Structures are given as C-alpha cells and as structure tokens.
C-alpha cells in the first residue's frame, strides 16, 4: 500500500513542475532580433507562440512598421505583404523587399484571454553588390586613354580593387583606379587581357568579381609596297586588285569607284580583294579601298589602268600612178595609244616598211601613221598590213595600194599560132594595165574588127581574135593594141600554116630476140610546124604485100618495142611520124630476120634499198624478203618455170663467195608470176640470190642480187660473240647447235 502511494505522489509532483515552469511568450524565426536582408529579396518571418496550451492562443497577428495589422484584407499592406498560417504559428511574407520596408515589425497574441503577448523584430535592408555598368567585353583604340568601366552599387558601400590576368595591378603603372572604373593611359596592344573588378562589402561579408575582357583595337594600316598602287589589266580579262591592311580586329573592306562614288563589295569582305570580270575601259581610273573595324576606317587609292587592246580603224585603199608619191594612212585606238608599223604582204616577203610618218590625234585620241612611198613602182602594188601594238597585244588590218600603169604585153605567152585545113584558130592577147586597157586588132596596119571574116571576143584586158584561114591570105602577122589613160602598147602574133611531118630519117634495130625487136628512131627533119606526137610502124613478112601488113603506134619517147614476132622469119618494116595535122609518109624502110628459138632472156630483178658502195640490197625484215622481177622475153618458147637459188655468202677480196653453209632452191611453176617471198632467213646475214627463167629449150642467164637481212630487234648481241663475228671468223660452216656450243664454252672460259 505504501508503494502505490509513492507512485501517485511522484506523478503529482511531476505535473506540478510541468505547469509552473513555462512563461507564455512569442518567438520569431529567424531568432535574431535584427534581420539584415538584401533589397529585392523575399522575406519570411514566422511568429511561434511558446505556451503550454496552444489552443488558448488567440488574435495572433503581425503589425507593420506603422503598427498596422497585416492581413490579406488590408489594402495598405496586401500589395507585397501577406500572412500565412504555418504549423504552430503565423508567417509574415514580404515579396520584393525595398528600402522603405525597413523598420520594426510586431507580432502580437492573447493567451488564455488574459495574457497579452508581444514580440518585436527589426528588418534592416541592405543593397547587394550590383553591376550597374560593367560590360564583360570592352574595347578601346590603341594610343588613347581608356577607362575600363565597372560601376557597382551596394549598401553599405563596397570597396573596389582590380586584377589583370589574375595578378594584382602594380602601383605606379599606367593604370589608375578611378570612380566607376580603371583608367588605362595610352592604351596599347600589350594592355589586352582579362581585368577582374572585385567588389567587397565588409559589413555583410559579400564579395563579387566581374571578369572583363579588354581588347585594345588598332586602326587599319595598309601594307605599303613599292609601285603597288598602279594596277594594269587588259580589257576583257579579269582584274584582281589586292588590298591588305593590318588591324585588330580584322577589318572589313569595301571599294568605291572614284568617278561615280559607286560602292562595290569584294569577293570576300574579310580579304579585301576586288575582282572585276570582263574589265572594260569604263573601269579605268581611281578606286578607293576602304578598310574599317571598330577602331576606325582607313582608305587607300589604287589606279586601275585598263589596257585596251589596239584597234585599227578602217584603212582607205588608194590608187597612185607610177612614179608618183603614195600615202597610205592608218589610224588606231587603244590604251595606251599603240605604236603603228606597216608590212607589205607577199608570198615571198614580209618586210618592215621604214618610211612611216606618225603623229597623235589628241582630239580623237588616235595614233596616226602614214606609209610614204616616193617614186612609186609597179612592184609597190599590193596589200599592206597596218599593225598596231601596245601592252594589250596587236591588231592589224590590210589596205591596198593600187599602182596604175600603162598597158604591157610582157606576160602574153602567145607569139605564134598555127592552123591548117581552114580550121579556126584563136589569137589571144593579154594586156596588163591599171586601169584595164581597151584592145583593138590590126592586120597589115588595117583595123579588122569590123571585118566579118574575123570574130573578136573581149575588149580587154583579155581579147581573143578568131581567124578562119580560108586561104593563104589569112596567114601572117596580126597586131593587138592596148590603150588606157596612161598610154598604149602593141603585140604581134604570127599565124602560120602547119603541115604533116616529113619522112622519118632512120629506124635502127637495137635489140632483137626470137620474138621481139627494139628500135631506135631518128625523127623527120621537118616537124611540119607542130610537135611530133607519135610514131607508127608498118611491118610484114618479106613475101607479103603492104596491104597485108600489121600496124603499131608508139607515143613519142616510149620504148619502141614490137612483140609477138615469129622466130627465124624475115620481116620488112617502114615508119611514119605524126603531128596535130596528121601522119607523114612512110619511110625508113628496113628488114630483119628474127633469131631462132632459144632459152628466155635474163629476168631483170627489181632492186630497191641498194646500199653503196657494197652494192647489196637491204631487206626491211630480219627473216624474209620479197623478190620481184620483170617477166623476160621467152624467145619463142613459152616460159614454164622460174628457179630461185639463195646462198649465204661473205665478201673476200672484193668478191662474194659462198660460206658452205648450204643453199636453198625454189621452183615457181608459173609463167606470169613476178614475185616470191624468201622465208626463214637468218637475221643480219648476207645472201646471194639468183633467178633464172625456164622454157622448153632451157634456163636463161640468171639475174643476180646480193641481199642482206635486217638485224633482229629483240636480240642484243655482244660484238665478241655475235653470230656474225663467229660466221666471219670461222672457215667452215657452223650449224646453230655448234654456234651455241661455242658461245657456251666461251662464257665458261
């Protein structure tokens, strides 16, 4: 029983302690009685009753600095101030604190309807460090004073110091700390860098840094080079004018044409190169290159000289009589004004004419040159080139000097004419003159143009008189006379009557085979006035009449050969010459008995690529050769075969001898074949080739050549071991296998 009582007493004792130890009061969180807050921030103050029974707390309120109750219905305070019930208390909320909000705020409450509770809190406002004018990128121009801007506001007022590239700025330098910035005296590129503006408020412990990049800019300065302000370009081509300036930052460029003030942009405004396509003369003149950056602008003037290619203007052709003075004028334009020279154009000459007078027509801006020729001759007639030249190139035009002169028959080819059997004949006169001459015709000093027996064609410079000589009176000399304003000239043509040729003087047998005869003919003593054009032969057996004879005609200078005659027969021959008039009488009668049948004549081998003085034929191939020949006379018996024999030879004491290596023989069973190919020949080797024709009687005398084959292009032989040297050094025949054996032994040794 005693223990239970003890417990109860303890409980009562504890309860009595809990009730009487707490004094009712109010707490404001944060707990500091003075709250220092930056202007512009939001503020939250919470009032918490510290009582035993919070349910007994009533009228919990906040009052502003003027002791006005703050609630959401108060028109004076609800703009930025409001209250909000929080767990266990009431919060005061101030949005966007201003300096006018500074002061004492009161939290009040009633406890148990009898105890008034009050708690005060003071709000002090401060202005946080604020960068008012402190751009992070700042620029200045070299050579000027510049203040790095750093305007700061704070309450309490801040302290300002500076760093450059992270290092303190030393005293006594060209930097001066001023209000609202750092002054740089005579700024240079070395002053480029990052400047740190550091603001400190000791009272609040606030520190802020502003990193400001300062760039010292330089005005554009052009890269001057000697003689680089004058630019020459040929008209029609592309002009590229380079303009370079050193500056920081890199400048941009544009161009202005001085004469028009028109603005042009370069291809790349950061490079400054002006490109003008297909330049014309209107582009000639001054151009200003303007370079600009943030530091300023600069300009440079270029003189663009548009080289206009020379242009020769129209040249006027002139006519001048012989022995007078000729002046051929030429005008040309261009920039710069071109020089002018003359050249005479001819097939066999292209010489410069030195006698030239030149001057400048300043009004028309033209170069003028005059070609002056004193005492003009006919040879001065022709085309003359006026050539204008300047830096842009050349241009030329042709002008003509016509030299007038009296008529001349110097180049009239006809001095005689021929006719016969009343054939019409044309007499032609060619009169050279400038201007053209008029031609008239006379016979025996009598004008015959109106005579119906004659027909005139053409008055000049070419005139043809057609004459039909019906009798001998029409033969004789005719005169043509040419006249122009500078004089006259005449020319005579002798019209003669042509006849048939006289008899052939002689016909001689030169070569006779069993079936052919070759003649040599001595022509007639009188050709009849016209050239001999052909010879004819009439031949028969001795026992025949001439009306049974055969005929053959040869042109002049052809081989006079009769073929298909019969062996051992006696023939009679007579000959006649022929011209335009006709054939002469038969004459030069001769007889001949044909030889008997025999073996064929020697076949004549056709020789090509003969090498002298060795007198051998060089084959274009190393292993073959095409042998060709003329088919010989068969001497009365049909050729039925050809035989070709070829042997390897060498030269000894100016004679060709066989080496003993063996010979090859070919038989060609044909009568009309005239070529054969020799195959499987050795390269760079000499052969003797013999060709014989065969008929029923026998073989002909052989035709013969020495043949040498070409070197093998695929083989490069040592002079010591070449097949040729081995063949020429050995006295006996060497086969291919023994040749290889000799080479092999030589190499081993």
FENKATA-V629321 format. One record per backbone hydrogen bond with DSSP energy under -0.5 kcal/mol. NH is the residue of the N-H (numbers start at 0). CO is the residue of the C=O. Records with the same first field share a line. If there is no record, write none. Layout:
BEGIN
NH=CO / CO
END
This chain:
BEGIN
4=0
5=1
6=2
7=3
8=4
9=5
10=6
11=7
12=8
13=9
14=10
15=11
16=12
17=13
18=14
19=15
20=16
24=49
26=47
28=45
34=32 / 121
35=33
36=34 / 123
38=125
39=96
40=37
42=93
44=91
45=28
46=44 / 89
47=26 / 45
48=87
49=24
50=48
53=51
55=52
56=53
57=109
60=58 / 107
61=69
62=105
63=67
66=63
69=61
70=68
73=70
74=72
76=73
77=73
79=76
80=76
81=92
83=90
85=88
88=85
89=46
90=83
91=44
92=81 / 90
93=42 / 91
94=79 / 92
96=40
100=97
101=98
102=122
104=120
105=62
106=118
107=60
108=116
109=57
110=114
111=55
112=55
113=110
114=110
115=113
116=108
118=106
120=104
121=32
122=102
123=34 / 121
125=36
126=154
127=125
129=152
131=129 / 150
132=150
137=212
139=214
141=216
142=186
143=140
145=183
147=145 / 181
148=146
149=179
150=132
151=149
152=129
154=126
158=199
160=197
162=195
163=166
164=193
166=163
168=161
169=167
172=169
175=182
177=175 / 180
180=177
181=147
182=175
183=145
184=173 / 182
186=143
190=187
191=188
192=213
194=192 / 211
195=162
196=194 / 209
197=160 / 195
198=196 / 207
199=158
200=205
201=199
204=200
205=200
207=198
209=196
211=194 / 209
212=135 / 210
213=192 / 211
214=137 / 212
215=213
216=139 / 214
217=247
220=245
222=243
223=221
227=224
230=228 / 302
232=304
234=306
235=278
236=233
238=275
240=273
241=239
245=220
247=217
251=291
252=268
253=289
254=263
255=287
256=261
257=255 / 285
259=256
260=256
261=256
263=254
266=272
270=267
271=267
273=240
274=272
275=238 / 273
276=274
278=236
282=279
283=280
284=303
286=301
287=255
288=286 / 299
289=253 / 287
290=288 / 297
291=251
292=295
295=292
297=290
299=288
301=286
302=228
303=284 / 301
304=230 / 302
305=303
306=232 / 304
307=305 / 334
308=306
310=332
312=310 / 330
315=328
316=314
317=399
319=401
321=403
322=375
323=320
325=372
327=370
328=326
329=368
331=366
332=310
334=307
338=388
340=386
341=352
342=384
343=350
344=382
345=343 / 348
348=345
352=341
353=351
355=353
356=369
358=367
360=365
361=359
364=360
365=360
366=331
367=358
368=329
369=356
370=327
371=354 / 369
372=325 / 370
373=371
375=323
379=376
380=377
381=400
382=344
383=398
384=342
385=383 / 396
386=340 / 384
387=385 / 394
388=338
389=392
392=389
394=387
396=385
398=383
400=381
401=317 / 399
402=400
403=319 / 401
404=433
407=431
411=408
412=410
414=412
416=493
418=495
422=419
424=466
426=424 / 464
427=425
428=462
430=428 / 460
431=407 / 429
432=430
433=404
437=482
438=458
439=480
441=478
442=445
443=476
445=442
447=440
448=440
450=447
453=450
454=465
456=463
459=461
462=428
463=456
464=426
465=454 / 463
466=424 / 464
467=452
468=422 / 466
469=467
473=470
474=471
475=494
477=492
478=441
479=490
480=439
481=488
482=437
483=486
486=483
488=481
490=479
492=477
493=414
494=475 / 492
495=416 / 493
497=418 / 495
498=527
500=581
501=525
504=521
505=521
507=519
509=507 / 517
510=517
512=515
516=561
517=510
518=559
519=507
521=505
522=520
524=502
529=526
532=577
533=577
534=553
535=575
536=551
537=573
538=549
539=571
541=569
543=540
547=544
548=545
549=538
551=536
553=534
555=532
557=554
559=518
560=558
561=516
564=514
567=594
568=565
570=591
571=539
572=589
573=537
574=586
575=535
577=533
578=581
583=576
586=574
589=572
591=570
593=568 / 591
594=512
597=634
599=697
600=632
603=629
604=602
605=627
606=604
610=615
611=609
614=610
615=610
616=705
617=608
618=616 / 707
624=677
626=624 / 675
628=673
629=603
636=633
639=693
640=693
641=667
642=691
643=665
644=689
645=663
646=687
647=661
648=685
649=656
651=649 / 654
654=651
656=649 / 654
658=647
663=645
665=643
667=641
668=666
669=667
675=626
677=624 / 675
678=676
680=622
683=709
684=681
686=706
687=646
688=686 / 704
689=644
690=702
691=642
693=640
694=697
699=692
702=690
704=688
706=686
707=616
708=684
709=620
712=710
714=711
716=714
721=717
725=721
726=722
727=723
728=724
729=725
738=734
739=735
740=736
741=737
742=738
743=739
744=740
745=741
746=742
747=743
748=744
END
